[in-house]
Amino acid sequence: MFSKIAEIYQRGRTIVPDKYRKKQVVYFLVLLGLTMDNFNVTGAMTTEYSIEQMFNVSSTTASWTLSAYALTLGSFIIFFGRVGDMIGPHNAILLGSSGSAVFSLLTAVPQPSIVALIVFRAFQGIFAAALMPAGYAIAANYFHGEQLGMAIRFLAIVLITSFGVGTIAGGAFSLTKIGYQGFFYFTCGSSTFCSVTLYFLIIPVKESKEKNMHVKDLDFIGVIFFVAGLLLFIFGLTEAGISWNSPKVYVTIPIGVLLVLTMLFYETVFMSRYKKKFEPKEAEAGNHSNQSLSISVESGPEKGLATDLELDSNRVAPGGGKGWLKNTQLLFPAEVFKITNFFPLIISLFSLYISFIDVLTSLLQYDVLIAGDSTLMASVKCFPMAVATLCSALVYSPKIPKKLGFNNTIRLCALACLGGSFLIWRTDYKVENEYWKYHFVALIVMGFFCNLYFMVYLNAIMSETPLHLQGVVSGIFQTSGQVGVSIASAILSTILGPLEKQPRGSPEFENQFQKFRNGFCISIAACGIFFIASLFIKDLKVNVAEHDEHDEESTASLEVDEVDHIP
């Protein structure tokens, strides 16, 4: 039965002739899918008020519609990044976009209880986790040279601009009669369009010679430990926004950290040493098996037999040992940690996400509760950050990091974001035109330099990462960002506490204003960490626009025989 379904699925992928498949069109559809992923994050921020009213629940309960999505999204990104490297990013994109469409529909359909809505949002986050790392991998495999530089530019535009557009879209739908449901009907329709169109048009990524990887060989023990650890850790941070003095916090966070550290020790120490012990023997056995199996068979059933024998010989455990353990594909391959500036860039991205979410979330709530704006107007007032991001992407040139230096460019971005955070912290509702004096300029500065950072960081990571590891590396970086989002949300919720509209000028109103100012300090601290991390970044002489390493490997194939054998 399953073979019949697989056969029908593969035949459907060959309906559109090769000449009508263009990688630029496919990449546009991939970016549209990534946009819906970000919409499901930022749109949920501004539809939260609509959810409160429709289900008649507190803001704490309604916030779980966002937290559940972020919880599963952050926990499964690395897993799907690694799986995408194995099954091909083109298949991971289809899986993510189709799953997101289904659960967007289930989220939009009226539910009898908010619990059902939260559960569907959690599943939506799981499938969304497949989109981001696959999007990075598609860009790196489809394009090279100047085309890759342009692809990264559009990717950076999508990653940041969609945050601003998503908040406005969520705020606009919140004012309609159907509220949040209209927003998720919209994301469902867009995701469905992407998945159906990509099914017929997507170009399979050609498997590189390094890949020879199978999902069945994945380190599932490590995956279980890692995903469970992240789930507990992020869940604990989410609950910490309500109260840190709860078993849901002081039990889950330490256990989650312990599980993640145990998994990292298991893979980086035990498994790595075990696999290295047999590398010389495997190489010798591999040469011997290749010589013994190099039989010249041009036709007939013997050809298939020889191929099967050759493939099976690669899975023999030379010199003893457990073959299944030696063939295990690690969730964190050793090559990942050898990437130049891996750790400083992880910390800088983590810090930038904390700053970004703190500023965006704080200002949205500040404009509603302190400035007295509607959710739509609050979203519009934050939109200059998205505009600045777009302008930064349009004027960006690879000559900027080349002249200033890669490391100096990152440091400049850190200092600019620190300055913008400090300006927002100075906000005062008693000052006339406070938005134009404090918020507007800061949002422009932070939006411009956030995008500059993303452009430079993405160029560096994609040019330094082998093609067969693009998915897992991008997944690791995105996971660090999602953990940053959870930490920022937990700390901000703790500082702000329960939020309600207070009479202007009352002691309660003034107290709430001071809480917002304290909340803005999170961004200042995060940008300070960002700058410190940038001091440890080494300069890179590699310019992705001139990087020719990708020229040696075919990035995508439209040959009929390969399309017919899509894994």
C-alpha atoms as one frame of an Amber mdcrd trajectory, in Angstrom:
protein
   0.000   0.000   0.000   2.726   2.428   1.014   4.727   1.605  -2.097   1.718
   2.480  -4.260   1.293   5.799  -2.463   5.012   6.536  -2.864   4.815   5.675
  -6.570   1.846   7.999  -7.115   3.603  10.733  -5.128   6.767  10.468  -7.238
   4.881  10.397 -10.540   2.988  13.529  -9.596   6.305  15.304  -9.134   7.186
  14.689 -12.796   3.997  16.142 -14.340   5.545  19.561 -15.020   8.225  19.358
 -17.773  11.793  20.245 -16.827  11.871  23.381 -18.973   9.171  25.022 -16.873
  11.036  24.520 -13.591  13.060  27.582 -12.644  15.071  27.753  -9.467  14.323
  31.478  -9.087  10.572  30.767  -9.052  11.055  27.889  -6.600  13.157  30.074
  -4.322  10.476  32.781  -4.342   7.909  30.211  -3.186  10.308  28.982  -0.493
  10.701  32.556   0.782   6.922  32.920   0.829   6.729  29.813   3.011   9.347
  31.261   5.373   7.319  34.478   5.536   4.301  32.524   6.778   6.540  30.977
   9.449   7.447  34.414  10.799   3.850  35.592  10.443   2.781  32.775  12.748
   5.112  34.231  15.392   4.609  37.983  15.166   0.960  37.795  14.071   0.190
  35.804  17.209   1.552  38.692  19.299  -1.074  41.121  18.037  -3.930  38.598
  17.780  -3.514  37.701  21.443  -6.034  40.364  22.495  -8.600  38.897  20.106
  -8.027  35.407  21.567  -8.539  36.745  25.098 -11.915  38.200  24.150 -13.180
  35.220  22.139 -12.321  32.610  24.777 -12.801  34.923  27.753  -9.444  33.967
  29.279  -6.621  35.859  30.963  -3.651  37.277  29.058  -1.441  34.609  30.673
  -3.561  31.778  29.247  -3.889  33.453  25.844  -0.126  33.910  25.640   0.237
  30.110  25.433  -1.026  30.258  21.838   2.315  31.906  21.046   4.363  30.042
  23.638   3.234  26.590  22.430   4.302  27.458  18.884   7.671  28.826  20.024
   8.158  25.820  22.332   7.944  23.170  19.612   9.533  25.355  16.939  12.667
  25.892  19.010  12.865  22.259  20.102  12.619  20.618  16.661  14.620  22.968
  14.384  17.948  21.148  14.743  16.284  17.754  14.332  14.570  18.764  11.084
  17.725  20.516   9.914  19.621  17.250  10.203  16.791  15.243   8.637  16.634
  17.759   5.797  20.332  17.167   5.100  19.527  13.462   4.765  16.288  13.440
   2.766  17.057  16.620   0.824  15.941  20.177   1.683  13.401  20.059  -1.153
  11.517  17.284   0.648  11.844  19.044   4.014  10.297  22.208   2.538   7.319
  20.246   1.217   6.847  18.505   4.563   7.000  21.763   6.512   4.762  23.858
   4.269   2.071  21.188   3.897   2.016  20.444   7.635   1.853  24.157   8.464
  -1.088  24.584   6.083  -3.066  21.767   7.714  -2.566  23.008  11.261  -3.137
  26.648  10.280  -6.563  25.523   9.090  -7.234  23.624  12.317  -6.131  26.689
  14.279  -8.433  28.966  12.302 -11.514  26.757  12.661 -13.521  27.773  15.790
 -12.548  25.591  18.747 -14.709  24.773  21.818 -11.776  25.383  24.153  -8.537
  27.351  24.080  -6.728  24.122  25.020  -7.445  22.686  21.546  -6.151  25.910
  19.972  -2.931  25.696  21.980  -2.402  22.031  20.982  -2.868  22.798  17.278
  -0.437  25.707  17.578   2.120  23.327  19.089   1.814  20.954  16.106   1.996
  23.929  13.774   5.339  24.822  15.365   6.692  21.313  14.798   6.133  21.505
  11.039   7.343  25.112  10.900  10.642  23.849  12.343  11.296  22.070   9.027
  10.999  25.268   6.992  13.793  27.516   8.242  16.831  25.177   7.975  15.559
  23.852   4.628  15.252  27.422   3.331  18.913  28.085   4.140  19.970  24.813
   2.527  17.927  25.498  -0.629  19.681  28.865  -1.064  23.143  27.345  -0.600
  22.441  24.440  -2.979  20.607  26.340  -5.721  22.934  29.336  -6.054  26.619
  30.226  -5.933  28.809  33.238  -6.577  26.932  36.499  -7.067  23.608  34.655
  -7.285  24.122  33.261  -3.783  24.861  36.742  -2.497  21.576  37.971  -3.990
  19.690  34.963  -2.602  21.022  35.702   0.886  19.939  39.335   0.498  16.352
  38.284  -0.183  16.504  35.735   2.641  17.573  38.452   5.089  14.748  40.710
   3.873  12.228  37.948   4.502  13.614  37.034   7.927  13.304  40.544   9.370
  10.756  42.409   7.239   8.139  39.702   7.745   8.326  40.350  11.486   7.085
  43.906  10.977   4.486  43.013   8.356   3.255  40.129  10.514   2.514  42.399
  13.469   0.452  44.727  11.265  -1.422  41.836   9.652  -2.232  40.351  13.051
  -3.389  43.719  14.374  -5.573  44.318  11.320  -7.270  40.907  11.536  -7.835
  41.427  15.260 -10.171  44.318  14.438 -12.389  42.181  12.185 -15.468  40.243
  13.326 -13.732  36.874  13.180 -10.569  38.203  14.853  -7.598  35.847  15.058
  -9.369  33.242  12.880  -9.083  35.453   9.820  -5.334  35.734  10.308  -4.838
  31.966  10.438  -7.157  31.420   7.452  -4.821  33.763   5.605  -1.662  31.857
   6.618  -3.400  28.571   5.774  -4.232  29.752   2.254  -0.700  31.054   1.668
   0.951  27.877   2.990  -1.378  25.697   0.911  -0.515  27.667  -2.215   3.209
  27.232  -1.480   3.047  23.497  -0.782   0.881  22.633  -3.811   2.897  24.779
  -6.232   6.233  23.544  -4.895   5.072  19.930  -5.207   4.933  20.355  -8.980
   7.781  22.838  -9.494  10.472  22.198  -6.886  13.868  21.122  -8.186  15.390
  18.187  -6.291  18.765  18.961  -4.724  21.409  16.638  -6.089  22.984  14.468
  -3.401  26.643  15.343  -2.861  29.378  12.747  -2.579  29.753  13.403   1.179
  26.123  12.700   2.009  25.633   8.911   1.909  23.376   9.458   4.911  20.182
   7.655   5.855  17.497   8.705   8.302  17.488   5.225   9.830  21.136   5.801
  10.873  20.348   9.026  12.723  21.317   9.129  16.389  17.764   8.804  17.689
  18.962   8.346  21.271  20.628  11.748  21.069  17.599  13.227  19.311  15.238
  12.082  22.082  17.503  13.479  24.803  18.042  16.754  22.960  14.425  17.435
  21.972  13.144  16.437  25.425  15.745  18.665  27.061  14.860  21.656  24.904
  11.134  21.118  25.455  11.588  21.097  29.225  13.971  24.051  29.183  11.804
  26.280  26.982   8.658  25.198  28.839  10.290  26.189  32.119  11.249  29.594
  30.736   7.709  30.111  29.481   6.248  29.299  32.890   8.853  31.544  34.518
   7.030  34.502  32.993   4.235  33.790  35.504   6.344  32.834  38.527   9.894
  31.611  39.032   8.911  30.064  42.368   7.149  27.068  40.862   8.098  23.395
  40.322   7.226  23.939  36.662  10.249  26.246  36.547  12.878  25.160  39.057
  12.414  21.473  38.186  12.006  21.534  34.396  14.823  23.994  33.594  17.629
  22.090  35.400  16.417  18.730  34.048  16.213  20.172  30.525  19.749  21.573
  30.751  21.024  18.244  32.132  19.457  16.282  29.257  20.951  18.608  26.630
  24.414  18.496  28.231  24.219  14.694  28.530  23.359  14.425  24.844  26.220
  16.755  23.844  28.682  14.760  25.971  27.395  11.496  24.473  27.897  12.704
  20.887  30.950  14.946  21.114  32.983  12.734  23.477  31.802   9.121  23.487
  30.429   8.728  19.942  33.095  10.862  18.266  35.925   8.895  19.877  34.239
   5.593  19.092  33.830   6.463  15.404  37.380   7.837  15.091  38.807   4.579
  16.458  37.631   2.701  13.356  38.341   5.333  10.675  41.729   3.924   9.548
  40.354   0.377   9.426  37.307   1.539   7.506  39.443   3.312   4.949  41.596
   0.216   4.440  38.569  -2.064   4.258  36.845   0.338   1.904  39.768   0.221
  -0.538  39.865  -3.573  -0.396  36.119  -3.888  -0.973  36.229  -1.485  -3.901
  38.939  -3.547  -5.555  37.110  -6.825  -5.014  33.809  -5.466  -6.235  35.019
  -3.547  -9.285  33.457  -6.046 -11.689  32.738  -4.799 -15.174  29.082  -5.593
 -15.765  27.361  -3.600 -18.471  23.916  -5.128 -18.411  21.694  -7.796 -16.968
  20.653  -8.529 -13.420  24.307  -8.902 -12.308  24.689  -5.108 -12.523  22.090
  -4.521  -9.856  23.591  -7.300  -7.751  27.058  -5.766  -7.907  25.688  -2.377
  -6.910  23.864  -3.850  -3.923  27.010  -5.681  -2.813  29.049  -2.517  -3.086
  26.535  -0.534  -1.060  26.328  -3.234   1.610  30.115  -3.441   1.867  30.202
   0.163   2.983  28.128  -0.771   6.031  30.391  -3.618   7.228  32.051  -3.075
  10.613  35.762  -3.678   9.854  37.863  -4.805  12.764  34.876  -5.773  14.872
  32.635  -3.424  16.820  28.970  -2.766  16.517  28.165  -1.841  12.918  24.985
   0.081  13.727  26.891   2.233  16.213  29.670   2.974  13.756  27.207   3.954
  11.040  25.258   6.275  13.331  24.804   9.787  11.938  25.363  12.281  14.744
  22.941  15.134  15.304  25.999  17.354  15.818  28.711  16.229  13.364  32.261
  17.103  14.471  32.741  19.345  11.414  30.106  21.740  12.725  32.263  22.911
  15.625  35.227  23.557  13.316  33.379  26.288  11.386  35.191  29.604  11.756
  33.587  31.919  14.356  30.956  29.299  15.175  30.684  30.054  18.902  31.003
  33.886  18.804  28.352  34.073  16.068  26.017  31.755  18.014  26.277  34.028
  21.074  25.825  37.204  19.009  22.726  35.846  17.253  21.309  34.637  20.573
  21.807  38.103  22.089  20.373  39.913  19.081  17.188  37.829  19.208  16.777
  38.716  22.890  17.153  42.408  22.085  14.855  42.255  19.066  12.024  40.437
  20.845  12.343  42.622  23.952  12.075  45.838  21.945   9.270  44.635  19.679
   7.141  43.036  22.429   7.685  45.876  24.908   6.851  48.627  22.435   3.714
  46.868  21.188   2.372  46.626  24.737   3.682  50.073  25.714   1.842  51.763
  22.859  -1.414  50.023  23.824  -1.252  50.445  27.605   0.734  53.672  28.060
   0.241  55.592  24.803  -3.386  54.417  24.507  -3.171  53.200  20.887  -5.092
  50.338  19.272  -3.263  47.109  18.449  -3.228  48.075  14.770  -1.752  51.517
  15.461   0.814  49.979  17.807   1.860  47.648  14.983   2.119  50.540  12.521
   4.312  52.491  14.953   6.774  49.560  15.026   6.774  49.228  11.234   9.726
  51.674  10.680  12.015  48.858  11.828  10.813  46.705   8.907  11.204  49.619
   6.475  14.749  50.256   7.674  15.481  46.555   7.235  14.303  46.663   3.644
  16.365  49.781   2.900  19.438  48.180   4.473  19.037  45.096   2.289  18.634
  47.199  -0.861  21.765  49.275  -0.265  23.880  46.420   1.063  27.032  45.596
  -0.868  29.670  42.896  -0.209  32.181  45.739  -0.355  31.016  46.966   3.063
  32.417  44.042   5.125  35.322  43.806   2.714  36.413  47.392   3.398  35.527
  47.580   7.081  36.472  43.998   7.828  34.054  41.215   8.703  34.693  41.467
  12.432  34.571  45.283  12.504  31.246  45.266  10.660  29.741  42.951  13.294
  31.058  45.215  16.062  29.563  48.267  14.383  26.173  46.522  14.275  26.455
  45.656  17.978  27.251  49.250  18.955  24.434  50.644  16.791  21.881  48.273
  18.365  23.201  49.165  21.820  22.697  52.854  21.050  19.180  52.249  19.753
  18.274  50.240  22.863  19.552  53.008  25.120  17.487  55.596  23.222  14.305
  53.517  23.651  15.058  53.144  27.369  14.946  56.952  27.695  11.304  57.054
  26.567   8.945  59.150  28.711   5.207  59.541  28.145   5.367  63.022  29.746
   7.586  64.279  26.920   5.787  65.720  23.906   6.253  63.680  20.715   8.050
  60.935  22.630   7.538  58.502  19.743   9.435  60.676  17.271  12.177  61.565
  19.743  12.854  58.131  21.186  11.115  55.283  19.332  11.208  56.255  15.660
  14.938  56.949  15.353  15.851  53.933  17.487  13.694  51.603  15.390  15.288
  52.919  12.188  18.817  52.445  13.546  18.163  48.983  14.984  16.314  47.793
  11.884  19.087  48.970   9.554  21.952  47.426  11.500  20.077  44.250  12.428
  19.716  43.532   8.731  23.359  44.429   8.084  24.341  41.901  10.741  22.119
  39.203   9.212  23.555  39.826   5.755  27.151  39.562   6.936  26.510  36.647
   9.295  24.568  34.617   6.696  27.252  35.203   4.061  29.917  34.013   6.481
  28.081  30.919   7.686  26.921  29.772   4.243  30.365  30.200   2.704  32.102
  28.384   5.572  29.631  25.475   5.872  29.810  22.405   3.563  26.686  21.872
   1.469  25.783  18.594   3.165  25.667  20.347   6.581  23.770  23.503   5.643
  20.523  22.280   7.192  21.832  21.268  10.598  24.086  24.340  10.943  21.257
  26.732  10.120  19.086  24.736  12.526  21.613  25.189  15.324  21.726  28.944
  14.791  17.954  29.236  14.599  17.588  27.188  17.777  19.904  29.578  19.600
  17.666  32.398  18.395  14.506  30.639  19.587  16.044  30.016  23.010  16.839
  33.723  23.086  13.186  34.488  22.315  12.054  32.277  25.213  14.520  33.818
  27.650  13.555  37.359  26.610   9.853  36.574  26.981  10.341  34.977  30.414
  12.406  37.848  31.820  10.150  40.517  30.305   6.996  38.862  31.648   8.591
  38.659  35.084   9.483  42.359  35.051   6.148  43.595  33.678   3.884  41.265
  35.631   0.106  41.289  34.984  -0.795  44.058  32.543  -4.052  46.023  32.560
  -5.073  49.458  31.349  -4.779  51.954  34.194  -6.187  55.511  34.466  -3.644
  57.935  33.051  -1.829  59.826  35.808  -2.709  57.364  38.558   0.001  55.760
  40.772  -0.749  52.397  39.107  -0.209  53.963  35.686   3.147  55.446  36.754
   4.212  52.131  38.291   3.381  50.310  35.043   5.385  52.866  33.069   8.439
  52.278  35.273   8.092  48.531  34.703   8.264  49.104  30.957  11.434  51.163
  31.377  12.944  48.313  33.379  11.908  45.934  30.613  13.798  48.010  28.037
  16.985  47.329  30.045  16.880  43.718  28.803  17.713  44.928  25.305  20.593
  47.060  26.607  22.084  44.079  28.448  21.633  41.771  25.444  23.335  44.242
  23.091  26.186  44.523  25.580  26.674  40.742  25.393  26.392  41.021  21.601
  29.271  43.529  21.541  31.462  41.449  23.885  30.941  38.373  21.664  31.873
  40.426  18.597  35.305  41.133  20.123  36.148  37.428  19.735  35.136  37.206
  16.066  37.997  36.605  13.669  38.179  38.489  10.412  37.233  36.567   7.265
  38.672  37.191   3.843  36.032  35.050   2.101  33.491  36.999   0.081  30.463
  34.904  -0.779  30.029  36.758  -4.073  33.461  35.542  -5.131  33.298  32.176
  -3.382  33.782  29.437  -5.935  33.737  26.381  -3.736  30.117  25.767  -4.646
  31.037  25.674  -8.325  32.633  22.284  -7.792  29.368  20.658  -6.817  26.185
  20.558  -8.788  23.604  22.436  -6.759  20.387  21.217  -8.294  19.437  18.828
 -11.024  16.533  18.637 -13.440  17.541  15.442 -15.117  14.517  13.222 -15.712
  16.048  10.148 -14.099  16.786  12.094 -10.887  13.319  13.619 -10.709  11.830
  10.154 -11.100  13.826   8.899  -8.123  13.095  11.597  -5.594  13.744  10.155
  -2.135
